Amino acid sequence: MRKILLLSLILSNTFFLFAQSAAYWQQEADYKMEVFMDVKYFQYKGTQELVYTNNSQDTLKKVYYHLYNNAFQPGSEMDARAQKIKDPDARMVKKTKVDGVEVKESRIQNLKPNEIGYLNISNFKQDGAEAKTKTIGTILEVVLTKPILPHSKTTFTLDFDGQVPVQIRRSGRNNSEGVALSMALWYPKIAEFDFEGWHADPYIAREFYGVWGNFDVKITIDKDYTLGGTGYLQNPNEIGHGYQENGVQIVYPKKTKNLTWHFVAPMVHDFTWAADKEYLHDVVKGPNDVDLHFLYKNNPKIIENWKNVQPLMVKAMDLYNKNIGNYPYKQYSFIQGGDGGMEYAMCTLILGNGTLQGIYGTATHELGHSWFQHVLASNESKHAWMDEGFTTYVENLVKNEMAVKKVENPFKLNYTAYVDLVNTGKEQPQTTHSDRYDENRSYSVSSYLKGSIFLSQLGYLIGQDKVAETIKRYYLDFKFKHPTPNDIKRTAERVSGAELDWYLNEWTETTNTIDYGIAAVKENGENTIVSLERIGRMPMSIDLQVEYVDGTVESFYIPLRMMYFEKENPNPKIKRTVLGDWAWANPKYELSIPKAKNTIKKITIDPSSLMADAKAENNTYEVK
């Protein structure tokens, strides 16, 4: 308990320093909630007290809350999106045949009244005075009784009652794996207000953005259910269910019908939990004395997999710490939630009935989000690539390090999928809001894979050691600060000394592609003239490797003029010649290679394959 309080104090002080900085501010939301769950009807009632601190320079006359449960109703925007998008999420549709033709129907549109999700708000007060509220889909608009002045606090209180929907996506009840309650996005959650203003985005099944604060949550539920999720359990001696105190398992029989689980969670922007009668609960020690909780169904077919994944997650957390920075909390929970995989504060809900490799893969990815989404917490709705992509990048590093057989380029498949999307003509800029992509595939490749390539290709530009240093400094400088795209760019510039504004612009704000080629190789007396061309709009520096018939290899480096930077030799064992820079406005470049006593066998642009050239077939010249 002492460690928990100390952590809370440290994080709160850290937040205070960030919030009071003249150059940076952010809001704070401290929640106290008490909720009663009726497991027979999947309905719950609760009260919420929210102390909201306005650290901005603005006077706030309105606030907005997210009511995510309301998305799971026929006619909602989520329902409409599932019906209209060309490639709907398979979890959100069911397939039927009409006159022999397969038709996909939104699962939401056929939900019955006792199957929908809802979250109703009543008795909303600001500092004890009633305030005017209006529910608009998944958003609650509140006209304040009195404005919140800059650098002041106010207290909101409200009552809420909700119904847990049949699980369609992420949150829900009695899913295909038989998990009773997956309680994600279940409570009235205040929207984020930052330097851009309010982010009251409707919930259409994509990402989310939240306000950091402290949570104090009491959940009363049938005594037979085991809970896991965000935060630290405050009353394990009253609960039992496999929880520990001083390393000792606590199993106290209870005669009462219900138990109240009391959790606190310092400095998080989300609170998630899950519950089931058949959960088994294991706890293992992770790096830095972090408790790793594993909650999974008492199903003989999966127990061995869940036991075997536990030491793997200890190793994975250690590698994430080494690649990014230390995980700042003292617990993390891997919970069988019965639907895909999704990151939440201090926990993840994942599928649990698959293979060990499948559980390991999903758990490793979702764990990585703890650093990028729950500590750095960029705005996923606007910049999903900063979370999904960066998580994918480090996940690839971690998995490769843990693999029995390591590969030279763990990012290869990311490049293949990105180029495939480019060739379809369906790519959209990464500045596209997460809900505005024409197809789910375009979103997924853009955020997960092109986002990962942002970092792996940055390594091609400034060096892999500089990227590793950039990630660590980025985490150190911007944890608990909601960084923006400019922040990762400026960090890379500070670390490397390179000018990278062009890179951020071209890669994330346009769909310009990279395409360099070897146009011609000609003999000219005692020299070989190699003519290169830039075909795509996006510029890059060029690594050129030359192999000779006697087996020797040398390389040539052509700096990009607008970078004002010279990369260190990525392979010191190979002789490298630094040539004159290449200006973007000139699509042609020539270099001369002395013949000497050797004959060229092969010339390759980017032998590392870390430059995302959309047409790599013209990157090689080979003498047959």
C-alpha positions as CSV (number, residue, x, y, z in Angstrom):
1,M,0.0,0.0,0.0
2,R,2.8,2.4,0.8
3,K,4.3,1.9,-2.6
4,I,1.0,2.7,-4.2
5,L,0.6,5.9,-2.3
6,L,4.2,6.9,-3.1
7,L,3.6,6.3,-6.8
8,S,0.4,8.4,-6.6
9,L,2.3,11.2,-5.0
10,I,5.1,11.1,-7.6
11,L,2.7,11.0,-10.5
12,S,0.5,13.8,-9.1
13,N,3.6,16.0,-8.6
14,T,4.7,15.2,-12.1
15,F,1.3,16.2,-13.4
16,F,1.3,19.4,-11.3
17,L,4.7,20.4,-12.8
18,F,3.4,19.8,-16.4
19,A,0.1,21.5,-15.8
20,Q,1.7,24.6,-14.3
21,S,4.4,24.9,-17.0
22,A,4.2,28.2,-18.9
23,A,4.7,26.4,-22.1
24,Y,2.3,23.5,-21.5
25,W,-0.9,22.9,-19.7
26,Q,-3.5,20.1,-19.5
27,Q,-6.7,19.5,-17.7
28,E,-7.2,17.2,-14.7
29,A,-10.2,15.0,-13.9
30,D,-10.4,13.2,-10.6
31,Y,-13.2,10.6,-10.4
32,K,-15.0,9.0,-7.5
33,M,-17.6,6.4,-8.5
34,E,-19.8,3.9,-6.8
35,V,-21.6,1.4,-9.0
36,F,-23.9,-1.5,-8.4
37,M,-24.0,-4.2,-11.1
38,D,-27.1,-6.4,-11.5
39,V,-25.7,-9.5,-13.1
40,K,-29.1,-11.0,-13.8
41,Y,-30.3,-8.2,-16.1
42,F,-26.8,-6.8,-17.0
43,Q,-27.8,-3.4,-15.8
44,Y,-26.0,-1.1,-13.4
45,K,-26.5,2.1,-11.5
46,G,-24.0,4.5,-10.1
47,T,-23.0,7.8,-8.8
48,Q,-20.1,9.9,-9.9
49,E,-18.2,12.9,-8.4
50,L,-15.8,14.5,-10.7
51,V,-13.4,17.3,-9.6
52,Y,-12.4,19.1,-12.8
53,T,-9.4,21.4,-12.9
54,N,-9.2,23.9,-15.7
55,N,-5.5,24.6,-16.2
56,S,-6.2,26.4,-19.5
57,Q,-6.3,30.1,-20.3
58,D,-10.0,29.7,-21.4
59,T,-13.2,30.3,-19.4
60,L,-15.3,27.2,-20.0
61,K,-19.1,27.7,-20.3
62,K,-19.8,24.1,-21.4
63,V,-18.3,20.7,-20.8
64,Y,-18.9,17.4,-22.7
65,Y,-19.0,13.8,-21.6
66,H,-18.7,10.6,-23.6
67,L,-21.5,8.1,-23.2
68,Y,-19.9,5.3,-25.2
69,N,-22.6,2.7,-24.4
70,N,-25.2,4.6,-26.5
71,A,-23.3,3.5,-29.7
72,F,-24.7,0.0,-29.3
73,Q,-28.2,1.0,-30.3
74,P,-30.0,0.6,-33.7
75,G,-29.7,3.8,-35.7
76,S,-26.5,5.0,-33.9
77,E,-23.6,6.3,-35.9
78,M,-21.7,3.1,-35.2
79,D,-24.6,1.1,-36.6
80,A,-24.8,3.3,-39.7
81,R,-21.0,3.1,-40.2
82,A,-21.1,-0.7,-40.0
83,Q,-23.9,-0.8,-42.6
84,K,-22.3,1.5,-45.1
85,I,-18.5,0.9,-45.0
86,K,-17.2,-1.4,-47.8
87,D,-15.2,-3.6,-45.5
88,P,-16.9,-3.7,-42.1
89,D,-15.3,-5.1,-39.0
90,A,-16.2,-8.8,-39.0
91,R,-17.2,-8.6,-35.4
92,M,-19.8,-6.0,-36.1
93,V,-21.7,-7.8,-38.9
94,K,-23.4,-11.0,-39.5
95,K,-23.6,-12.7,-42.9
96,T,-26.9,-13.8,-44.4
97,K,-28.0,-14.9,-47.9
98,V,-30.8,-13.1,-49.7
99,D,-31.8,-14.8,-53.0
100,G,-28.5,-16.7,-53.0
101,V,-26.4,-13.5,-52.5
102,E,-24.4,-13.0,-49.4
103,V,-25.4,-9.9,-47.5
104,K,-23.7,-8.4,-44.5
105,E,-25.9,-6.9,-41.8
106,S,-24.9,-4.8,-38.9
107,R,-25.3,-6.7,-35.7
108,I,-26.3,-3.5,-33.9
109,Q,-29.4,-2.9,-36.0
110,N,-31.1,-6.0,-34.8
111,L,-30.4,-5.6,-31.1
112,K,-33.5,-6.0,-28.9
113,P,-34.3,-3.5,-26.1
114,N,-32.7,-5.9,-23.5
115,E,-29.6,-6.3,-25.6
116,I,-28.7,-2.8,-26.5
117,G,-26.3,-0.6,-24.5
118,Y,-27.3,2.6,-22.9
119,L,-26.0,5.2,-20.4
120,N,-28.5,7.6,-19.0
121,I,-27.5,10.6,-16.9
122,S,-29.7,12.3,-14.2
123,N,-29.3,14.7,-11.3
124,F,-26.4,16.5,-12.9
125,K,-25.0,19.2,-10.6
126,Q,-22.1,21.6,-10.6
127,D,-21.0,22.6,-7.1
128,G,-24.4,21.5,-5.8
129,A,-26.4,23.5,-8.3
130,E,-28.4,21.8,-11.1
131,A,-27.0,22.2,-14.6
132,K,-28.7,21.8,-18.0
133,T,-27.7,18.7,-20.0
134,K,-28.5,17.4,-23.4
135,T,-27.7,13.9,-24.8
136,I,-26.7,13.8,-28.4
137,G,-25.9,10.2,-29.4
138,T,-22.8,9.3,-27.5
139,I,-22.1,12.8,-26.2
140,L,-23.6,14.6,-23.2
141,E,-23.5,18.4,-23.6
142,V,-23.6,20.3,-20.3
143,V,-24.3,24.0,-20.1
144,L,-22.6,25.0,-16.9
145,T,-24.3,26.7,-14.0
146,K,-21.3,29.0,-13.7
147,P,-18.3,29.3,-16.0
148,I,-15.1,27.6,-15.0
149,L,-12.4,30.3,-14.8
150,P,-8.8,29.7,-15.9
151,H,-6.8,27.9,-13.2
152,S,-9.8,27.0,-11.1
153,K,-11.7,23.8,-10.0
154,T,-15.3,22.8,-10.0
155,T,-17.1,19.6,-8.8
156,F,-19.6,17.8,-10.9
157,T,-21.9,15.2,-9.5
158,L,-24.3,12.9,-11.4
159,D,-26.3,9.7,-11.2
160,F,-26.1,7.2,-14.1
161,D,-27.7,4.0,-15.1
162,G,-26.6,1.8,-17.8
163,Q,-27.1,-1.5,-19.6
164,V,-24.3,-3.7,-20.8
165,P,-24.8,-4.5,-24.5
166,V,-24.5,-7.8,-26.1
167,Q,-20.8,-7.8,-27.0
168,I,-20.4,-6.4,-30.5
169,R,-17.0,-4.9,-30.2
170,R,-14.7,-4.4,-27.1
171,S,-17.4,-3.8,-24.5
172,G,-20.3,-6.1,-23.7
173,R,-21.6,-9.2,-22.1
174,N,-21.6,-13.0,-22.6
175,N,-19.4,-13.0,-25.6
176,S,-18.4,-16.0,-27.8
177,E,-15.8,-17.1,-25.3
178,G,-18.3,-17.0,-22.4
179,V,-16.9,-14.0,-20.5
180,A,-19.7,-12.5,-18.5
181,L,-18.8,-8.8,-18.4
182,S,-16.2,-6.9,-20.4
183,M,-16.7,-3.4,-19.0
184,A,-14.8,-1.0,-21.3
185,L,-15.9,2.6,-21.9
186,W,-18.8,2.0,-19.4
187,Y,-19.0,5.2,-17.4
188,P,-19.7,8.9,-18.1
189,K,-16.2,10.1,-19.2
190,I,-15.4,13.8,-19.5
191,A,-14.1,14.8,-23.0
192,E,-10.6,16.2,-23.4
193,F,-10.1,19.9,-23.7
194,D,-6.6,20.9,-24.9
195,F,-4.9,23.6,-26.9
196,E,-7.1,22.7,-29.9
197,G,-10.3,23.0,-27.9
198,W,-12.9,20.3,-27.1
199,H,-12.6,16.8,-28.5
200,A,-16.2,15.7,-28.2
201,D,-15.9,13.0,-30.9
202,P,-18.9,10.7,-31.3
203,Y,-18.0,7.0,-30.7
204,I,-18.0,5.2,-34.0
205,A,-15.8,2.2,-32.9
206,R,-12.4,3.8,-33.4
207,E,-9.9,5.2,-30.9
208,F,-10.3,7.5,-27.9
209,Y,-8.6,10.4,-26.1
210,G,-8.9,11.2,-22.4
211,V,-8.1,13.4,-19.5
212,W,-5.6,12.2,-16.9
213,G,-6.6,12.1,-13.3
214,N,-7.1,9.9,-10.3
215,F,-9.8,7.3,-10.1
216,D,-11.4,6.0,-6.9
217,V,-14.0,3.3,-7.9
218,K,-16.2,1.0,-5.8
219,I,-18.0,-1.8,-7.7
220,T,-20.6,-3.9,-5.9
221,I,-21.4,-7.2,-7.7
222,D,-22.5,-10.7,-7.0
223,K,-19.9,-12.4,-4.6
224,D,-19.2,-15.2,-7.1
225,Y,-17.6,-13.0,-9.7
226,T,-13.9,-12.3,-9.9
227,L,-12.9,-8.8,-11.1
228,G,-9.7,-7.5,-12.8
229,G,-8.8,-4.3,-14.5
230,T,-7.5,-0.8,-14.0
231,G,-5.9,0.3,-10.7
232,Y,-5.0,-1.2,-7.3
233,L,-7.4,-3.2,-5.2
234,Q,-7.7,-1.6,-1.8
235,N,-9.5,-4.3,0.1
236,P,-8.1,-7.7,-0.9
237,N,-8.7,-9.0,2.6
238,E,-12.4,-8.5,2.1
239,I,-12.5,-9.9,-1.4
240,G,-10.3,-13.0,-1.7
241,H,-10.7,-14.4,-5.3
242,G,-7.0,-15.1,-5.6
243,Y,-5.8,-11.6,-4.8
244,Q,-2.7,-11.3,-2.7
245,E,-1.5,-9.3,0.3
246,N,2.2,-9.4,1.1
247,G,2.6,-12.1,-1.4
248,V,0.1,-14.4,0.2
249,Q,-3.1,-15.6,-1.6
250,I,-6.2,-14.5,0.1
251,V,-9.3,-16.7,-0.1
252,Y,-11.9,-15.7,2.5
253,P,-15.3,-17.3,2.3
254,K,-18.2,-14.8,2.2
255,K,-21.7,-15.4,3.2
256,T,-23.0,-12.1,1.9
257,K,-24.7,-12.0,-1.5
258,N,-22.6,-9.2,-2.9
259,L,-19.1,-7.9,-2.5
260,T,-17.8,-4.4,-3.1
261,W,-14.4,-4.2,-4.9
262,H,-12.6,-0.9,-4.2
263,F,-9.9,0.2,-6.7
264,V,-7.8,3.3,-6.9
265,A,-5.8,4.3,-10.0
266,P,-3.5,7.3,-9.9
267,M,-2.8,9.3,-13.1
268,V,-4.7,7.4,-15.7
269,H,-7.2,8.6,-18.4
270,D,-9.4,5.5,-18.4
271,F,-10.9,2.9,-16.1
272,T,-11.8,-0.6,-17.4
273,W,-12.8,-3.8,-15.7
274,A,-14.0,-7.3,-16.5
275,A,-15.8,-9.9,-14.4
276,D,-16.6,-13.6,-14.6
277,K,-17.6,-16.4,-12.3
278,E,-15.0,-18.8,-13.8
279,Y,-11.9,-16.6,-13.9
280,L,-8.7,-18.1,-12.7
281,H,-6.3,-15.5,-11.3
282,D,-2.5,-15.8,-11.4
283,V,-0.1,-13.1,-10.3
284,V,3.6,-13.1,-11.2
285,K,6.3,-10.6,-10.6
286,G,7.4,-8.5,-13.5
287,P,10.3,-6.1,-14.0
288,N,10.8,-3.4,-11.3
289,D,8.5,-5.3,-8.9
290,V,5.4,-4.8,-11.1
291,D,2.6,-7.3,-10.4
292,L,1.4,-9.0,-13.6
293,H,-2.1,-10.3,-13.3
294,F,-3.6,-13.0,-15.6
295,L,-7.3,-13.6,-15.5
296,Y,-8.7,-16.2,-17.7
297,K,-11.6,-18.8,-17.9
298,N,-11.3,-22.1,-16.0
299,N,-11.3,-23.9,-19.3
300,P,-8.9,-27.0,-19.4
301,K,-8.2,-26.4,-23.1
302,I,-6.6,-23.0,-22.5
303,I,-5.1,-23.1,-19.0
304,E,-1.7,-24.4,-20.3
305,N,-1.5,-21.6,-22.8
306,W,-2.2,-18.9,-20.2
307,K,0.4,-20.4,-17.9
308,N,3.0,-20.5,-20.6
309,V,2.4,-16.9,-21.7
310,Q,3.2,-15.5,-18.3
311,P,7.0,-15.7,-18.4
312,L,6.8,-14.4,-21.9
313,M,5.0,-11.3,-20.7
314,V,7.6,-10.7,-18.0
315,K,10.3,-10.7,-20.7
316,A,8.2,-8.6,-23.0
317,M,7.7,-5.9,-20.3
318,D,11.5,-5.9,-19.6
319,L,12.2,-5.3,-23.3
320,Y,9.6,-2.6,-23.6
321,N,11.3,-0.9,-20.6
322,K,14.7,-1.1,-22.2
323,N,13.5,0.1,-25.6
324,I,11.2,3.0,-24.4
325,G,11.5,3.7,-20.7
326,N,10.2,2.2,-17.4
327,Y,6.5,1.3,-17.1
328,P,5.4,3.8,-14.4
329,Y,2.7,1.8,-12.6
330,K,2.9,-1.1,-10.2
331,Q,0.4,-3.5,-11.9
332,Y,-0.7,-4.7,-15.3
333,S,-3.5,-7.1,-16.0
334,F,-3.9,-9.5,-19.0
335,I,-7.6,-10.3,-19.0
336,Q,-9.6,-12.7,-21.2
337,G,-12.2,-10.4,-22.5
338,G,-13.6,-12.5,-25.3
339,D,-13.1,-9.9,-28.1
340,G,-10.0,-9.2,-30.2
341,G,-7.5,-7.1,-28.2
342,M,-7.7,-3.6,-26.9
343,E,-5.5,-1.5,-24.6
344,Y,-6.8,0.2,-21.5
345,A,-5.2,1.8,-18.5
346,M,-3.1,-0.8,-16.6
347,C,-4.8,-3.7,-18.5
348,T,-5.9,-5.2,-21.7
349,L,-8.9,-7.3,-22.7
350,I,-8.0,-10.0,-25.2
351,L,-9.2,-13.2,-26.8
352,G,-8.2,-16.2,-24.7
353,N,-9.2,-19.4,-26.5
354,G,-6.6,-19.3,-29.2
355,T,-3.2,-20.8,-29.6
356,L,-0.3,-19.8,-27.3
357,Q,1.3,-17.9,-30.3
358,G,-2.0,-16.0,-30.8
359,I,-2.4,-15.0,-27.2
360,Y,1.3,-14.1,-27.0
361,G,1.1,-11.9,-30.1
362,T,-2.0,-10.0,-29.0
363,A,-0.8,-9.6,-25.4
364,T,2.6,-8.3,-26.5
365,H,1.0,-5.7,-28.8
366,E,-1.5,-4.5,-26.3
367,L,1.1,-4.3,-23.6
368,G,3.1,-1.9,-25.8
369,H,0.2,0.5,-25.8
370,S,0.8,1.1,-22.1
371,W,3.7,3.3,-23.1
372,F,2.4,5.0,-26.2
373,Q,-1.3,5.4,-25.5
374,H,-1.6,5.4,-21.7
375,V,1.5,7.2,-20.7
376,L,2.2,9.4,-23.8
377,A,-1.4,9.4,-24.9
378,S,-1.4,11.3,-28.2
379,N,-4.8,12.0,-29.7
380,E,-5.6,8.7,-31.3
381,S,-8.6,10.0,-33.2
382,K,-6.4,12.5,-35.1
383,H,-3.0,10.8,-35.0
384,A,-3.7,7.1,-34.6
385,W,-0.3,6.3,-36.3
386,M,1.5,7.8,-33.3
387,D,0.1,5.1,-31.0
388,E,-0.7,2.1,-33.2
389,G,2.3,2.6,-35.4
390,F,4.9,3.3,-32.7
391,T,3.5,0.4,-30.7
392,T,3.8,-1.9,-33.7
393,Y,7.4,-0.7,-34.3
394,V,8.6,-1.5,-30.8
395,E,6.5,-4.7,-30.7
396,N,8.4,-5.9,-33.8
397,L,11.7,-5.2,-32.1
398,V,10.5,-7.0,-28.9
399,K,9.2,-10.1,-30.7
400,N,12.3,-10.3,-32.8
401,E,14.5,-10.2,-29.7
402,M,12.4,-12.9,-28.1
403,A,12.3,-15.1,-31.2
404,V,14.4,-18.3,-31.3
405,K,15.4,-17.4,-34.9
406,K,15.9,-13.7,-35.4
407,V,15.5,-11.9,-38.7
408,E,17.6,-9.0,-40.1
409,N,14.6,-6.9,-40.9
410,P,11.6,-7.4,-38.5
411,F,9.7,-4.7,-40.3
412,K,9.6,-6.3,-43.7
413,L,5.9,-7.3,-43.8
414,N,4.9,-3.7,-42.8
415,Y,6.6,-2.4,-46.0
416,T,4.9,-5.1,-48.1
417,A,1.4,-4.2,-46.8
418,Y,2.0,-0.4,-47.2
419,V,3.2,-0.8,-50.8
420,D,0.2,-3.0,-51.6
421,L,-2.2,-0.3,-50.3
422,V,-0.4,2.4,-52.3
423,N,-0.8,0.3,-55.4
424,T,-4.6,0.0,-54.9
425,G,-4.9,3.8,-55.0
426,K,-6.9,3.8,-51.8
427,E,-4.3,5.3,-49.4
428,Q,-5.4,8.4,-47.5
429,P,-3.1,10.8,-45.6
430,Q,-2.3,10.0,-42.0
431,T,-3.9,13.4,-41.1
432,T,-7.3,11.8,-41.9
433,H,-9.4,11.5,-38.8
434,S,-9.6,7.8,-37.7
435,D,-13.4,7.7,-38.3
436,R,-13.1,9.2,-41.8
437,Y,-11.2,6.6,-43.7
438,D,-13.1,5.2,-46.7
439,E,-12.2,1.6,-45.7
440,N,-11.1,-0.1,-42.6
441,R,-8.1,-1.6,-44.4
442,S,-6.9,1.9,-45.4
443,Y,-7.1,2.9,-41.7
444,S,-5.3,-0.2,-40.5
445,V,-2.4,0.0,-42.9
446,S,-2.0,3.7,-42.4
447,S,-2.1,3.7,-38.6
448,Y,-0.4,0.4,-37.7
449,L,2.0,-0.2,-40.6
450,K,2.8,3.2,-42.2
451,G,3.0,4.5,-38.7
452,S,5.6,1.9,-37.8
453,I,7.5,2.7,-41.0
454,F,7.7,6.3,-39.8
455,L,10.2,5.1,-37.2
456,S,11.9,2.3,-39.1
457,Q,12.4,4.6,-42.1
458,L,13.6,7.4,-39.8
459,G,16.3,4.9,-38.9
460,Y,17.3,4.7,-42.5
461,L,17.6,8.5,-42.6
462,I,19.4,9.3,-39.3
463,G,20.7,5.9,-38.2
464,Q,19.2,3.1,-36.0
465,D,21.0,4.2,-32.9
466,K,19.6,7.7,-33.3
467,V,16.1,6.3,-33.6
468,A,16.5,4.2,-30.5
469,E,17.7,7.4,-28.6
470,T,14.9,9.4,-30.1
471,I,12.2,7.0,-28.7
472,K,13.7,7.0,-25.2
473,R,14.0,10.8,-25.1
474,Y,10.5,11.2,-26.6
475,Y,9.1,9.1,-23.8
476,L,11.1,10.9,-21.1
477,D,10.2,14.4,-22.4
478,F,6.6,13.8,-23.2
479,K,5.1,11.2,-20.9
480,F,1.8,12.4,-19.4
481,K,1.8,15.3,-21.9
482,H,-0.3,14.3,-24.9
483,P,2.5,14.8,-27.6
484,T,1.6,15.8,-31.1
485,P,3.3,14.8,-34.4
486,N,5.6,17.9,-34.2
487,D,6.9,16.6,-30.8
488,I,8.3,13.3,-32.2
489,K,9.8,15.2,-35.1
490,R,11.5,17.8,-32.9
491,T,12.8,15.1,-30.6
492,A,14.4,13.3,-33.6
493,E,15.9,16.6,-34.7
494,R,17.3,17.3,-31.3
495,V,18.9,13.9,-31.1
496,S,20.3,13.8,-34.6
497,G,20.9,17.4,-35.6
498,A,19.0,16.7,-38.9
499,E,16.2,18.9,-40.3
500,L,13.1,16.7,-40.6
501,D,10.2,19.0,-41.2
502,W,10.0,17.8,-44.8
503,Y,9.8,14.2,-43.6
504,L,6.9,14.7,-41.2
505,N,5.1,16.7,-43.9
506,E,5.6,14.3,-46.8
507,W,5.1,11.0,-44.9
508,T,2.1,11.9,-42.7
509,E,0.3,14.9,-44.4
510,T,0.4,13.7,-48.0
511,T,0.2,10.5,-49.9
512,N,3.3,11.3,-51.9
513,T,5.3,8.2,-52.5
514,I,9.0,7.3,-52.7
515,D,10.3,6.0,-55.9
516,Y,14.0,6.1,-56.9
517,G,15.5,4.2,-59.7
518,I,18.7,3.3,-61.5
519,A,18.1,4.9,-64.9
520,A,21.4,3.9,-66.6
521,V,24.8,2.4,-66.1
522,K,27.4,3.4,-68.7
523,E,31.1,2.9,-69.3
524,N,33.0,6.1,-69.9
525,G,36.7,5.5,-70.3
526,E,38.2,4.5,-66.9
527,N,34.9,5.2,-65.1
528,T,31.4,3.8,-64.8
529,I,28.7,6.4,-64.8
530,V,25.6,5.6,-62.8
531,S,22.5,7.7,-63.5
532,L,19.9,7.8,-60.8
533,E,16.4,9.3,-60.9
534,R,13.8,10.5,-58.5
535,I,10.4,9.4,-59.9
536,G,8.2,9.8,-56.9
537,R,7.4,13.1,-55.2
538,M,8.9,12.3,-51.8
539,P,12.6,12.9,-51.4
540,M,15.1,10.7,-49.5
541,S,18.8,10.4,-48.9
542,I,20.3,7.5,-50.8
543,D,22.4,4.6,-49.7
544,L,23.9,2.9,-52.8
545,Q,25.7,-0.4,-52.5
546,V,28.1,-1.7,-55.2
547,E,29.2,-5.3,-55.4
548,Y,32.1,-6.4,-57.5
549,V,32.9,-9.7,-59.3
550,D,35.7,-10.5,-56.9
551,G,33.2,-10.4,-54.0
552,T,34.2,-7.1,-52.5
553,V,31.5,-4.5,-51.6
554,E,31.6,-0.7,-51.1
555,S,28.9,1.9,-50.6
556,F,28.1,5.4,-51.6
557,Y,26.0,7.8,-49.6
558,I,24.1,10.7,-51.2
559,P,22.8,13.2,-48.5
560,L,19.5,14.9,-49.1
561,R,20.1,18.6,-49.3
562,M,17.1,19.7,-47.3
563,M,18.2,17.5,-44.3
564,Y,21.4,19.4,-43.8
565,F,22.7,16.2,-42.4
566,E,25.3,13.4,-42.9
567,K,24.3,10.0,-41.6
568,E,27.0,7.8,-40.0
569,N,28.0,4.8,-41.9
570,P,25.4,2.1,-41.0
571,N,27.8,-0.7,-41.8
572,P,31.4,0.4,-40.8
573,K,32.8,-2.9,-42.2
574,I,32.0,-1.7,-45.7
575,K,34.0,1.2,-47.1
576,R,31.7,4.2,-47.7
577,T,32.2,7.3,-49.9
578,V,30.1,10.3,-49.1
579,L,29.1,12.2,-52.3
580,G,27.6,15.6,-52.9
581,D,24.0,16.2,-51.8
582,W,21.0,15.8,-54.0
583,A,18.5,18.7,-54.2
584,W,14.9,17.7,-54.5
585,A,14.2,20.0,-57.4
586,N,16.6,18.1,-59.6
587,P,15.1,14.7,-60.5
588,K,18.5,13.4,-61.9
589,Y,21.8,12.5,-60.2
590,E,25.0,11.1,-61.6
591,L,28.0,9.5,-59.9
592,S,31.2,8.2,-61.3
593,I,32.8,5.0,-60.0
594,P,36.4,4.3,-61.1
595,K,36.9,1.0,-62.8
596,A,40.3,0.4,-61.3
597,K,41.0,-3.3,-61.5
598,N,37.5,-4.4,-60.6
599,T,34.3,-5.0,-62.5
600,I,30.8,-4.2,-61.2
601,K,28.5,-7.1,-60.7
602,K,25.5,-5.4,-58.9
603,I,24.3,-2.0,-57.8
604,T,21.5,-1.6,-55.3
605,I,19.6,1.4,-53.9
606,D,18.9,0.9,-50.2
607,P,20.3,-2.6,-49.5
608,S,18.6,-2.4,-46.0
609,S,15.1,-2.3,-47.6
610,L,14.2,0.3,-44.9
611,M,13.3,3.0,-47.4
612,A,9.6,2.5,-48.4
613,D,10.2,2.7,-52.1
614,A,6.9,2.0,-53.8
615,K,8.5,0.5,-56.9
616,A,11.5,-1.4,-55.7
617,E,12.0,-3.3,-59.0
618,N,14.0,-0.4,-60.5
619,N,16.3,-0.2,-57.4
620,T,18.8,-2.8,-58.7
621,Y,21.1,-3.1,-61.6
622,E,22.8,-6.4,-62.1
623,V,25.2,-7.7,-64.8
624,K,23.9,-11.1,-66.0
